[in-house]
Amino acid sequence: MRRLAVFLAASDGHDPAHAELAASVGAELARRGIGLVYGGGRRGLMGVVADSALKAGGEVIGVMPRSMVEREWAHEGVTELLMCDSMHERKALMAERADAFVALPGGLGTLEEIFEVWSWRQLGFHAKPIGFLDAGGFWTPLLGALRGIADSGFLPASTLDDLAVAPDLPGLLAALQDRLRSIPQPAHGENLR
């Protein structure tokens, strides 16, 4: 895995453990030589993960719509800041640059981002793995609700079972890496969706 897209909050939340988690993720990705692809923000957990990755010498690619950059929401110190015109284009650029996707604590934006790339995987638009870092059980209620949706017949159990879920980053990275190994590799010169 060369780069990991991380979706997370542009706010801090109420629990300081969330910022500690974001900082540890950024530092650990840098330590492992895995580039961070994220929404490009300088505030909240977004800023924390980017700052910790940069401080540890990691590659940080931010992707943000121009209108948000103009509002001075962008992190100026990232390795590369890609500007785009829309939120949809933002996710597409992040998907293009990343080998896998992970959700850390966040709200509606985080949910929207991880669900969109997850639905793209289910529909066959890409084969990159999706994961939830369930530190402290943050995602457990959501995962339970998703299991209920699957039990009701609106989500294939195989799609839910395909998610990588772990309470810590090393476990999650191992699960994502296992799923990456199972992706058919393209013949020389071909692009993998």
C-alpha positions as CSV (number, residue, x, y, z in Angstrom):
1,M,0.0,0.0,0.0
2,R,1.5,3.3,-1.1
3,R,-1.2,5.7,-0.1
4,L,-4.2,5.6,2.2
5,A,-7.2,7.9,1.9
6,V,-8.4,8.9,5.3
7,F,-11.9,10.4,5.8
8,L,-12.3,12.2,9.1
9,A,-13.8,15.3,10.8
10,A,-12.9,18.9,10.2
11,S,-13.8,19.5,13.8
12,D,-12.3,18.2,17.1
13,G,-15.3,16.5,18.6
14,H,-15.8,16.4,22.4
15,D,-13.4,13.6,23.2
16,P,-9.7,14.4,23.2
17,A,-9.1,10.7,22.3
18,H,-10.2,11.4,18.8
19,A,-7.4,13.9,18.2
20,E,-4.9,11.6,19.8
21,L,-6.1,8.8,17.4
22,A,-5.7,11.1,14.4
23,A,-2.2,12.1,15.5
24,S,-1.2,8.5,16.0
25,V,-2.6,7.6,12.5
26,G,-0.7,10.3,10.8
27,A,2.6,9.5,12.5
28,E,2.2,5.7,12.0
29,L,1.4,6.1,8.3
30,A,4.6,8.2,7.9
31,R,6.6,5.7,9.8
32,R,5.5,2.9,7.5
33,G,6.1,5.0,4.4
34,I,2.4,5.1,3.5
35,G,1.3,8.5,2.0
36,L,-1.8,10.2,3.4
37,V,-4.5,11.4,1.1
38,Y,-7.2,13.4,2.8
39,G,-9.6,16.3,2.4
40,G,-6.9,19.0,2.6
41,G,-8.2,20.8,5.7
42,R,-6.2,22.5,8.4
43,R,-8.7,22.4,11.2
44,G,-10.0,19.7,13.5
45,L,-9.0,16.1,13.1
46,M,-8.1,16.7,9.5
47,G,-5.4,19.2,10.6
48,V,-4.2,16.9,13.3
49,V,-3.7,13.9,11.0
50,A,-1.9,16.0,8.4
51,D,0.3,17.8,10.9
52,S,1.4,14.6,12.6
53,A,2.2,12.9,9.3
54,L,4.2,15.9,8.1
55,K,6.1,16.1,11.4
56,A,7.0,12.5,11.0
57,G,8.3,13.1,7.5
58,G,5.4,11.6,5.6
59,E,3.8,12.5,2.3
60,V,0.5,14.3,2.7
61,I,-1.8,15.0,-0.3
62,G,-4.7,17.3,0.3
63,V,-7.7,17.5,-2.0
64,M,-10.1,20.4,-1.7
65,P,-12.6,22.3,-3.8
66,R,-11.4,25.8,-4.8
67,S,-14.4,27.4,-3.0
68,M,-13.1,26.0,0.2
69,V,-9.5,27.0,-0.5
70,E,-10.8,30.5,-1.1
71,R,-12.4,30.5,2.4
72,E,-8.9,29.7,3.7
73,W,-9.8,26.2,5.0
74,A,-6.9,24.5,3.2
75,H,-3.7,23.3,5.0
76,E,-0.9,25.3,3.4
77,G,1.9,23.0,4.5
78,V,0.9,19.7,2.8
79,T,3.2,18.0,0.3
80,E,0.7,18.6,-2.5
81,L,-2.6,20.4,-2.5
82,L,-4.9,19.4,-5.4
83,M,-7.7,21.8,-6.1
84,C,-10.9,20.8,-7.8
85,D,-14.4,22.3,-8.6
86,S,-16.7,20.1,-6.6
87,M,-17.1,17.7,-3.7
88,H,-17.7,14.9,-6.1
89,E,-14.5,15.7,-8.0
90,R,-12.7,15.8,-4.6
91,K,-13.7,12.2,-3.8
92,A,-12.8,11.1,-7.3
93,L,-9.3,12.6,-7.1
94,M,-8.8,11.1,-3.6
95,A,-9.9,7.7,-5.0
96,E,-7.5,8.0,-7.9
97,R,-4.5,8.8,-5.6
98,A,-5.2,6.2,-2.9
99,D,-4.9,2.4,-2.7
100,A,-7.4,2.0,0.1
101,F,-9.9,4.1,2.2
102,V,-10.4,4.4,5.9
103,A,-12.9,6.3,8.1
104,L,-11.8,7.8,11.4
105,P,-14.2,9.6,13.7
106,G,-16.3,12.2,11.9
107,G,-19.8,13.3,11.0
108,L,-22.0,13.6,7.9
109,G,-19.1,14.5,5.6
110,T,-17.0,11.5,6.7
111,L,-20.0,9.2,6.4
112,E,-20.9,10.5,2.9
113,E,-17.3,10.1,1.7
114,I,-16.8,6.6,3.0
115,F,-20.2,5.4,1.9
116,E,-19.7,6.8,-1.6
117,V,-16.3,5.0,-2.2
118,W,-17.8,1.9,-0.6
119,S,-20.8,1.9,-3.0
120,W,-18.4,2.5,-5.9
121,R,-16.6,-0.7,-4.8
122,Q,-19.8,-2.7,-4.5
123,L,-20.8,-1.5,-8.0
124,G,-17.4,-2.5,-9.4
125,F,-16.1,1.0,-10.2
126,H,-13.0,0.2,-8.3
127,A,-11.6,-2.8,-6.3
128,K,-9.8,-0.9,-3.5
129,P,-10.5,-2.0,0.1
130,I,-12.6,0.0,2.5
131,G,-12.1,0.1,6.3
132,F,-13.4,1.6,9.5
133,L,-11.0,2.4,12.4
134,D,-13.3,1.4,15.3
135,A,-11.1,2.8,18.1
136,G,-13.0,3.0,21.3
137,G,-16.0,1.5,19.6
138,F,-16.7,4.8,17.7
139,W,-18.2,3.0,14.7
140,T,-19.8,0.1,16.5
141,P,-23.3,1.6,16.6
142,L,-23.1,2.3,12.8
143,L,-21.8,-1.1,12.1
144,G,-24.6,-2.7,14.1
145,A,-27.2,-0.6,12.1
146,L,-25.5,-1.8,8.9
147,R,-25.8,-5.4,10.1
148,G,-29.5,-4.8,10.6
149,I,-29.8,-3.4,7.1
150,A,-28.1,-6.5,5.8
151,D,-30.4,-8.8,7.9
152,S,-33.3,-7.0,6.3
153,G,-32.1,-7.9,2.8
154,F,-31.1,-4.4,1.7
155,L,-27.3,-4.9,1.8
156,P,-25.6,-8.1,0.8
157,A,-23.9,-9.8,3.7
158,S,-20.9,-10.2,1.5
159,T,-20.6,-6.5,1.1
160,L,-20.7,-5.9,4.8
161,D,-18.2,-8.8,5.4
162,D,-15.9,-7.2,2.8
163,L,-15.3,-4.2,5.1
164,A,-12.0,-4.1,7.0
165,V,-12.8,-3.2,10.7
166,A,-10.3,-3.1,13.5
167,P,-9.9,-1.2,16.8
168,D,-6.4,-0.2,16.1
169,L,-4.4,1.0,13.0
170,P,-1.9,-2.0,12.8
171,G,-4.9,-4.4,12.7
172,L,-6.7,-2.3,10.2
173,L,-3.7,-1.9,7.9
174,A,-3.1,-5.7,8.0
175,A,-6.8,-6.3,7.0
176,L,-6.6,-3.8,4.2
177,Q,-3.3,-5.3,3.0
178,D,-4.9,-8.7,2.9
179,R,-7.7,-7.4,0.7
180,L,-5.2,-5.6,-1.5
181,R,-3.4,-8.9,-2.1
182,S,-6.6,-10.5,-3.4
183,I,-7.2,-7.8,-6.1
184,P,-6.2,-9.1,-9.5
185,Q,-3.2,-7.1,-10.8
186,P,-3.4,-5.5,-14.2
187,A,-1.3,-6.7,-17.1
188,H,1.7,-4.5,-17.9
189,G,0.5,-1.1,-19.2
190,E,-3.2,-1.6,-18.1
191,N,-4.9,0.5,-15.6
192,L,-6.8,-1.1,-12.7
193,R,-10.1,0.7,-12.0
